[in-house]
Amino acid sequence: MVNGFSPDGGPLPPLPAEREIAIAFTPAAWRPLLNALHRLDARLGQVVSRSREPLLAQVGLAWWRDRLTEDCDAWPRADPLLTLVATTWGARSAALVPLVDGWENLVGEGALAAEAISAFAEGRGQAFANFGELAGARDRHAIAAAGRRWALADLGKRTSSDAERAMARELAKQIAPTPSLPRQLRGLAVLDRLAQRAVKRDGALLPDRAAALLAWRVGMFGR
């Protein structure tokens, strides 16, 4: 128990199929870091969606922010996710804090404003940009843009609000097309192309066989 909040401590949070595919197409040297990033992002989503009160979600997110900014040797090992992040990101775990910052924008009563949706996507995009830097990629702006577009498309399937879904879609449309991402970011390239398709069709990220074939093609060839 830390400051009144204890992490789930259960199994690693599951991921939707498109994220599993993206991780699988990431080169082996960087796959563990990307897997940990996505698992943490999924856990943060659980913290927000499962908290009955905004204050509880804030406490949960603050707990994760505190863990990511302290020495990972001090982390409790009861939660498999903490162990995963410690063994992959280790001393670089603070680079994942933008995920917490992003999810924090979805906490609150009432409908989300466009500014909150944009800030949510920005946080997730910056986490991908930090991952890209660790993997040796240079174009931080393009990496963050791809991460933002995926985040907005992903939000579209999470919210039950037509207005929020429409805002997320319009914000995604405003993001300029990204250049080809380097091999070490092949997983993000998969998510970006699926996001472009989802935004164009106003649909899910991996709804059918055609989307699965697109993911395979981008994963194999980068385009």
Phi and psi restraints in degrees (value plus and minus 20) as a CYANA .aco file:
   2 VAL   PHI    -151.0  -111.0
   2 VAL   PSI      96.4   136.4
   3 ASN   PHI      31.5    71.5
   3 ASN   PSI      19.3    59.3
   4 GLY   PHI      59.5    99.5
   4 GLY   PSI     -15.1    24.9
   5 PHE   PHI    -148.5  -108.5
   5 PHE   PSI     111.8   151.8
   6 SER   PHI    -139.7   -99.7
   6 SER   PSI     112.3   152.3
   7 PRO   PHI     -85.1   -45.1
   7 PRO   PSI     145.7   185.7
   8 ASP   PHI     -72.3   -32.3
   8 ASP   PSI     -68.5   -28.5
   9 GLY   PHI      54.9    94.9
   9 GLY   PSI     -19.7    20.3
  10 GLY   PHI    -106.0   -66.0
  10 GLY   PSI    -184.2  -144.2
  11 PRO   PHI     -85.5   -45.5
  11 PRO   PSI     146.5   186.5
  12 LEU   PHI     -79.4   -39.4
  12 LEU   PSI     119.2   159.2
  13 PRO   PHI     -82.9   -42.9
  13 PRO   PSI     119.6   159.6
  14 PRO   PHI     -90.4   -50.4
  14 PRO   PSI     139.4   179.4
  15 LEU   PHI    -140.5  -100.5
  15 LEU   PSI     127.4   167.4
  16 PRO   PHI     -86.2   -46.2
  16 PRO   PSI     141.1   181.1
  17 ALA   PHI     -77.7   -37.7
  17 ALA   PSI     -58.9   -18.9
  18 GLU   PHI     -84.5   -44.5
  18 GLU   PSI     -51.2   -11.2
  19 ARG   PHI     -95.5   -55.5
  19 ARG   PSI     -58.2   -18.2
  20 GLU   PHI     -81.3   -41.3
  20 GLU   PSI     -60.4   -20.4
  21 ILE   PHI     -84.1   -44.1
  21 ILE   PSI     -64.3   -24.3
  22 ALA   PHI     -80.2   -40.2
  22 ALA   PSI     -62.3   -22.3
  23 ILE   PHI     -84.5   -44.5
  23 ILE   PSI     -61.6   -21.6
  24 ALA   PHI     -82.6   -42.6
  24 ALA   PSI     -53.0   -13.0
  25 PHE   PHI    -107.2   -67.2
  25 PHE   PSI     -21.5    18.5
  26 THR   PHI    -100.5   -60.5
  26 THR   PSI     115.6   155.6
  27 PRO   PHI     -71.9   -31.9
  27 PRO   PSI     125.6   165.6
  28 ALA   PHI     -75.4   -35.4
  28 ALA   PSI     -53.7   -13.7
  29 ALA   PHI     -83.8   -43.8
  29 ALA   PSI     -48.8    -8.8
  30 TRP   PHI    -132.1   -92.1
  30 TRP   PSI     -25.1    14.9
  31 ARG   PHI     -80.6   -40.6
  31 ARG   PSI     -63.1   -23.1
  32 PRO   PHI     -81.2   -41.2
  32 PRO   PSI     -58.3   -18.3
  33 LEU   PHI     -86.7   -46.7
  33 LEU   PSI     -62.3   -22.3
  34 LEU   PHI     -87.7   -47.7
  34 LEU   PSI     -58.3   -18.3
  35 ASN   PHI     -79.9   -39.9
  35 ASN   PSI     -65.3   -25.3
  36 ALA   PHI     -83.8   -43.8
  36 ALA   PSI     -60.3   -20.3
  37 LEU   PHI     -78.3   -38.3
  37 LEU   PSI     -68.5   -28.5
  38 HIS   PHI     -87.9   -47.9
  38 HIS   PSI     -58.3   -18.3
  39 ARG   PHI     -86.1   -46.1
  39 ARG   PSI     -59.9   -19.9
  40 LEU   PHI     -85.1   -45.1
  40 LEU   PSI     -64.0   -24.0
  41 ASP   PHI     -78.2   -38.2
  41 ASP   PSI     -61.9   -21.9
  42 ALA   PHI     -84.4   -44.4
  42 ALA   PSI     -60.8   -20.8
  43 ARG   PHI     -84.6   -44.6
  43 ARG   PSI     -61.4   -21.4
  44 LEU   PHI     -82.9   -42.9
  44 LEU   PSI     -57.2   -17.2
  45 GLY   PHI     -82.4   -42.4
  45 GLY   PSI     -57.4   -17.4
  46 GLN   PHI     -85.5   -45.5
  46 GLN   PSI     -60.9   -20.9
  47 VAL   PHI     -77.4   -37.4
  47 VAL   PSI     -63.5   -23.5
  48 VAL   PHI     -92.5   -52.5
  48 VAL   PSI     -65.8   -25.8
  49 SER   PHI     -96.3   -56.3
  49 SER   PSI     -47.5    -7.5
  50 ARG   PHI    -115.5   -75.5
  50 ARG   PSI     -26.6    13.4
  51 SER   PHI    -102.0   -62.0
  51 SER   PSI     106.6   146.6
  52 ARG   PHI     -93.6   -53.6
  52 ARG   PSI     -46.2    -6.2
  53 GLU   PHI    -144.1  -104.1
  53 GLU   PSI     122.5   162.5
  54 PRO   PHI     -75.0   -35.0
  54 PRO   PSI     -55.5   -15.5
  55 LEU   PHI     -82.6   -42.6
  55 LEU   PSI     -59.1   -19.1
  56 LEU   PHI     -85.3   -45.3
  56 LEU   PSI     -58.8   -18.8
  57 ALA   PHI     -84.6   -44.6
  57 ALA   PSI     -60.8   -20.8
  58 GLN   PHI     -81.9   -41.9
  58 GLN   PSI     -61.7   -21.7
  59 VAL   PHI     -84.2   -44.2
  59 VAL   PSI     -63.2   -23.2
  60 GLY   PHI     -82.7   -42.7
  60 GLY   PSI     -63.9   -23.9
  61 LEU   PHI     -86.4   -46.4
  61 LEU   PSI     -58.7   -18.7
  62 ALA   PHI     -83.1   -43.1
  62 ALA   PSI     -56.7   -16.7
  63 TRP   PHI     -80.2   -40.2
  63 TRP   PSI     -65.0   -25.0
  64 TRP   PHI     -87.8   -47.8
  64 TRP   PSI     -58.1   -18.1
  65 ARG   PHI     -81.8   -41.8
  65 ARG   PSI     -62.0   -22.0
  66 ASP   PHI     -82.6   -42.6
  66 ASP   PSI     -61.6   -21.6
  67 ARG   PHI     -84.3   -44.3
  67 ARG   PSI     -63.9   -23.9
  68 LEU   PHI     -89.0   -49.0
  68 LEU   PSI     -40.6    -0.6
  69 THR   PHI    -123.6   -83.6
  69 THR   PSI     -13.8    26.2
  70 GLU   PHI    -133.4   -93.4
  70 GLU   PSI     152.0   192.0
  71 ASP   PHI     -81.6   -41.6
  71 ASP   PSI     103.0   143.0
  72 CYS   PHI     -85.9   -45.9
  72 CYS   PSI     -36.1     3.9
  73 ASP   PHI     -86.0   -46.0
  73 ASP   PSI     -40.2    -0.2
  74 ALA   PHI    -110.0   -70.0
  74 ALA   PSI     -22.7    17.3
  75 TRP   PHI     -90.7   -50.7
  75 TRP   PSI     122.6   162.6
  76 PRO   PHI     -88.0   -48.0
  76 PRO   PSI     126.1   166.1
  77 ARG   PHI    -123.2   -83.2
  77 ARG   PSI      -5.4    34.6
  78 ALA   PHI     -90.5   -50.5
  78 ALA   PSI     -48.1    -8.1
  79 ASP   PHI    -117.4   -77.4
  79 ASP   PSI     101.3   141.3
  80 PRO   PHI     -77.6   -37.6
  80 PRO   PSI     -48.7    -8.7
  81 LEU   PHI     -88.3   -48.3
  81 LEU   PSI     -60.8   -20.8
  82 LEU   PHI     -80.5   -40.5
  82 LEU   PSI     -61.4   -21.4
  83 THR   PHI     -83.4   -43.4
  83 THR   PSI     -62.4   -22.4
  84 LEU   PHI     -81.8   -41.8
  84 LEU   PSI     -67.6   -27.6
  85 VAL   PHI     -84.3   -44.3
  85 VAL   PSI     -60.2   -20.2
  86 ALA   PHI     -83.2   -43.2
  86 ALA   PSI     -58.8   -18.8
  87 THR   PHI    -104.2   -64.2
  87 THR   PSI     -29.4    10.6
  88 THR   PHI    -130.9   -90.9
  88 THR   PSI     -78.2   -38.2
  89 TRP   PHI    -105.0   -65.0
  89 TRP   PSI     -55.6   -15.6
  90 GLY   PHI      33.3    73.3
  90 GLY   PSI    -145.8  -105.8
  91 ALA   PHI     -86.1   -46.1
  91 ALA   PSI     -31.2     8.8
  92 ARG   PHI    -114.7   -74.7
  92 ARG   PSI      -9.9    30.1
  93 SER   PHI     -82.3   -42.3
  93 SER   PSI     -44.7    -4.7
  94 ALA   PHI     -81.2   -41.2
  94 ALA   PSI     -40.1    -0.1
  95 ALA   PHI     -86.9   -46.9
  95 ALA   PSI     -32.8     7.2
  96 LEU   PHI    -113.2   -73.2
  96 LEU   PSI     -25.7    14.3
  97 VAL   PHI     -76.7   -36.7
  97 VAL   PSI     -55.3   -15.3
  98 PRO   PHI     -75.3   -35.3
  98 PRO   PSI     -46.9    -6.9
  99 LEU   PHI     -81.5   -41.5
  99 LEU   PSI     -64.4   -24.4
 100 VAL   PHI     -82.9   -42.9
 100 VAL   PSI     -65.2   -25.2
 101 ASP   PHI     -79.1   -39.1
 101 ASP   PSI     -60.6   -20.6
 102 GLY   PHI     -84.4   -44.4
 102 GLY   PSI     -70.2   -30.2
 103 TRP   PHI     -83.8   -43.8
 103 TRP   PSI     -49.0    -9.0
 104 GLU   PHI     -80.1   -40.1
 104 GLU   PSI     -46.8    -6.8
 105 ASN   PHI     -91.6   -51.6
 105 ASN   PSI     -33.1     6.9
 106 LEU   PHI    -114.3   -74.3
 106 LEU   PSI     -20.6    19.4
 107 VAL   PHI    -107.8   -67.8
 107 VAL   PSI     110.7   150.7
 108 GLY   PHI     127.0   167.0
 108 GLY   PSI     153.5   193.5
 109 GLU   PHI    -111.9   -71.9
 109 GLU   PSI     132.0   172.0
 110 GLY   PHI      62.1   102.1
 110 GLY   PSI    -196.6  -156.6
 111 ALA   PHI     -91.6   -51.6
 111 ALA   PSI     131.5   171.5
 112 LEU   PHI     -99.4   -59.4
 112 LEU   PSI     120.1   160.1
 113 ALA   PHI    -106.1   -66.1
 113 ALA   PSI     141.0   181.0
 114 ALA   PHI     -79.3   -39.3
 114 ALA   PSI     -54.9   -14.9
 115 GLU   PHI     -84.5   -44.5
 115 GLU   PSI     -59.6   -19.6
 116 ALA   PHI     -87.6   -47.6
 116 ALA   PSI     -60.6   -20.6
 117 ILE   PHI     -83.9   -43.9
 117 ILE   PSI     -62.8   -22.8
 118 SER   PHI     -83.8   -43.8
 118 SER   PSI     -62.5   -22.5
 119 ALA   PHI     -87.6   -47.6
 119 ALA   PSI     -54.7   -14.7
 120 PHE   PHI     -79.7   -39.7
 120 PHE   PSI     -68.2   -28.2
 121 ALA   PHI     -85.9   -45.9
 121 ALA   PSI     -56.4   -16.4
 122 GLU   PHI     -82.9   -42.9
 122 GLU   PSI     -62.3   -22.3
 123 GLY   PHI     -81.0   -41.0
 123 GLY   PSI     -66.0   -26.0
 124 ARG   PHI     -86.2   -46.2
 124 ARG   PSI     -59.3   -19.3
 125 GLY   PHI     -82.6   -42.6
 125 GLY   PSI     -59.9   -19.9
 126 GLN   PHI     -87.7   -47.7
 126 GLN   PSI     -53.3   -13.3
 127 ALA   PHI     -83.7   -43.7
 127 ALA   PSI     -60.8   -20.8
 128 PHE   PHI     -85.2   -45.2
 128 PHE   PSI     -58.6   -18.6
 129 ALA   PHI     -82.8   -42.8
 129 ALA   PSI     -59.1   -19.1
 130 ASN   PHI     -85.0   -45.0
 130 ASN   PSI     -60.4   -20.4
 131 PHE   PHI     -81.1   -41.1
 131 PHE   PSI     -63.2   -23.2
 132 GLY   PHI     -80.4   -40.4
 132 GLY   PSI     -60.7   -20.7
 133 GLU   PHI     -82.9   -42.9
 133 GLU   PSI     -62.3   -22.3
 134 LEU   PHI     -82.9   -42.9
 134 LEU   PSI     -52.2   -12.2
 135 ALA   PHI    -103.9   -63.9
 135 ALA   PSI     -20.0    20.0
 136 GLY   PHI      70.3   110.3
 136 GLY   PSI     -10.3    29.7
 137 ALA   PHI     -98.8   -58.8
 137 ALA   PSI     129.7   169.7
 138 ARG   PHI    -123.3   -83.3
 138 ARG   PSI     -53.8   -13.8
 139 ASP   PHI    -105.6   -65.6
 139 ASP   PSI      60.9   100.9
 140 ARG   PHI     -80.5   -40.5
 140 ARG   PSI     -58.7   -18.7
 141 HIS   PHI     -81.4   -41.4
 141 HIS   PSI     -65.8   -25.8
 142 ALA   PHI     -85.9   -45.9
 142 ALA   PSI     -58.7   -18.7
 143 ILE   PHI     -85.1   -45.1
 143 ILE   PSI     -65.9   -25.9
 144 ALA   PHI     -82.9   -42.9
 144 ALA   PSI     -58.8   -18.8
 145 ALA   PHI     -83.2   -43.2
 145 ALA   PSI     -63.6   -23.6
 146 ALA   PHI     -82.6   -42.6
 146 ALA   PSI     -61.2   -21.2
 147 GLY   PHI     -84.6   -44.6
 147 GLY   PSI     -58.4   -18.4
 148 ARG   PHI     -85.0   -45.0
 148 ARG   PSI     -63.9   -23.9
 149 ARG   PHI     -81.7   -41.7
 149 ARG   PSI     -64.6   -24.6
 150 TRP   PHI     -81.3   -41.3
 150 TRP   PSI     -62.9   -22.9
 151 ALA   PHI     -79.7   -39.7
 151 ALA   PSI     -60.3   -20.3
 152 LEU   PHI     -90.4   -50.4
 152 LEU   PSI     -61.3   -21.3
 153 ALA   PHI     -84.4   -44.4
 153 ALA   PSI     -58.8   -18.8
 154 ASP   PHI     -85.3   -45.3
 154 ASP   PSI     -60.0   -20.0
 155 LEU   PHI     -83.0   -43.0
 155 LEU   PSI     -54.3   -14.3
 156 GLY   PHI     -77.9   -37.9
 156 GLY   PSI     -50.6   -10.6
 157 LYS   PHI    -110.6   -70.6
 157 LYS   PSI     -31.3     8.7
 158 ARG   PHI    -107.8   -67.8
 158 ARG   PSI     -56.4   -16.4
 159 THR   PHI    -105.9   -65.9
 159 THR   PSI     126.3   166.3
 160 SER   PHI    -115.2   -75.2
 160 SER   PSI     -20.2    19.8
 161 SER   PHI    -110.7   -70.7
 161 SER   PSI     102.2   142.2
 162 ASP   PHI     -82.5   -42.5
 162 ASP   PSI     -56.9   -16.9
 163 ALA   PHI     -86.2   -46.2
 163 ALA   PSI     -63.5   -23.5
 164 GLU   PHI     -86.2   -46.2
 164 GLU   PSI     -59.3   -19.3
 165 ARG   PHI     -83.2   -43.2
 165 ARG   PSI     -61.0   -21.0
 166 ALA   PHI     -86.2   -46.2
 166 ALA   PSI     -60.6   -20.6
 167 MET   PHI     -83.8   -43.8
 167 MET   PSI     -63.5   -23.5
 168 ALA   PHI     -81.5   -41.5
 168 ALA   PSI     -61.1   -21.1
 169 ARG   PHI     -85.0   -45.0
 169 ARG   PSI     -63.9   -23.9
 170 GLU   PHI     -85.5   -45.5
 170 GLU   PSI     -59.7   -19.7
 171 LEU   PHI     -83.3   -43.3
 171 LEU   PSI     -59.2   -19.2
 172 ALA   PHI     -85.4   -45.4
 172 ALA   PSI     -57.3   -17.3
 173 LYS   PHI     -84.5   -44.5
 173 LYS   PSI     -45.7    -5.7
 174 GLN   PHI     -98.4   -58.4
 174 GLN   PSI     -31.7     8.3
 175 ILE   PHI    -100.8   -60.8
 175 ILE   PSI     105.5   145.5
 176 ALA   PHI     -85.1   -45.1
 176 ALA   PSI     130.1   170.1
 177 PRO   PHI     -76.2   -36.2
 177 PRO   PSI     119.6   159.6
 178 THR   PHI    -113.6   -73.6
 178 THR   PSI     127.6   167.6
 179 PRO   PHI     -89.1   -49.1
 179 PRO   PSI     151.5   191.5
 180 SER   PHI     -79.2   -39.2
 180 SER   PSI     111.4   151.4
 181 LEU   PHI    -106.9   -66.9
 181 LEU   PSI     132.0   172.0
 182 PRO   PHI     -86.4   -46.4
 182 PRO   PSI     145.0   185.0
 183 ARG   PHI     -75.3   -35.3
 183 ARG   PSI     -58.3   -18.3
 184 GLN   PHI     -87.9   -47.9
 184 GLN   PSI     -34.2     5.8
 185 LEU   PHI    -129.5   -89.5
 185 LEU   PSI       6.3    46.3
 186 ARG   PHI     -78.7   -38.7
 186 ARG   PSI     -55.5   -15.5
 187 GLY   PHI     -82.6   -42.6
 187 GLY   PSI     -61.8   -21.8
 188 LEU   PHI     -87.6   -47.6
 188 LEU   PSI     -55.7   -15.7
 189 ALA   PHI     -80.2   -40.2
 189 ALA   PSI     -59.8   -19.8
 190 VAL   PHI     -80.6   -40.6
 190 VAL   PSI     -69.1   -29.1
 191 LEU   PHI     -84.0   -44.0
 191 LEU   PSI     -57.2   -17.2
 192 ASP   PHI     -84.8   -44.8
 192 ASP   PSI     -64.9   -24.9
 193 ARG   PHI     -87.1   -47.1
 193 ARG   PSI     -59.0   -19.0
 194 LEU   PHI     -84.2   -44.2
 194 LEU   PSI     -57.0   -17.0
 195 ALA   PHI     -86.1   -46.1
 195 ALA   PSI     -62.8   -22.8
 196 GLN   PHI     -78.2   -38.2
 196 GLN   PSI     -64.0   -24.0
 197 ARG   PHI     -84.8   -44.8
 197 ARG   PSI     -63.5   -23.5
 198 ALA   PHI     -84.0   -44.0
 198 ALA   PSI     -60.8   -20.8
 199 VAL   PHI     -86.4   -46.4
 199 VAL   PSI     -62.4   -22.4
 200 LYS   PHI     -83.3   -43.3
 200 LYS   PSI     -58.6   -18.6
 201 ARG   PHI    -115.6   -75.6
 201 ARG   PSI     -23.9    16.1
 202 ASP   PHI      33.7    73.7
 202 ASP   PSI      31.2    71.2
 203 GLY   PHI    -158.5  -118.5
 203 GLY   PSI    -183.2  -143.2
 204 ALA   PHI     -99.7   -59.7
 204 ALA   PSI     148.5   188.5
 205 LEU   PHI     -95.2   -55.2
 205 LEU   PSI     -57.1   -17.1
 206 LEU   PHI    -156.1  -116.1
 206 LEU   PSI      48.5    88.5
 207 PRO   PHI    -106.7   -66.7
 207 PRO   PSI     -38.1     1.9
 208 ASP   PHI    -175.8  -135.8
 208 ASP   PSI    -199.2  -159.2
 209 ARG   PHI     -84.6   -44.6
 209 ARG   PSI     -55.7   -15.7
 210 ALA   PHI     -82.5   -42.5
 210 ALA   PSI     -60.4   -20.4
 211 ALA   PHI     -86.3   -46.3
 211 ALA   PSI     -59.1   -19.1
 212 ALA   PHI     -83.8   -43.8
 212 ALA   PSI     -59.8   -19.8
 213 LEU   PHI     -86.4   -46.4
 213 LEU   PSI     -57.8   -17.8
 214 LEU   PHI     -82.1   -42.1
 214 LEU   PSI     -65.1   -25.1
 215 ALA   PHI     -79.9   -39.9
 215 ALA   PSI     -62.4   -22.4
 216 TRP   PHI     -83.4   -43.4
 216 TRP   PSI     -64.0   -24.0
 217 ARG   PHI     -83.5   -43.5
 217 ARG   PSI     -66.6   -26.6
 218 VAL   PHI     -86.0   -46.0
 218 VAL   PSI     -59.9   -19.9
 219 GLY   PHI     -81.7   -41.7
 219 GLY   PSI     -56.1   -16.1
 220 MET   PHI    -101.4   -61.4
 220 MET   PSI     -63.0   -23.0
 221 PHE   PHI    -136.3   -96.3
 221 PHE   PSI     -28.9    11.1
 222 GLY   PHI      63.4   103.4
 222 GLY   PSI     -16.4    23.6
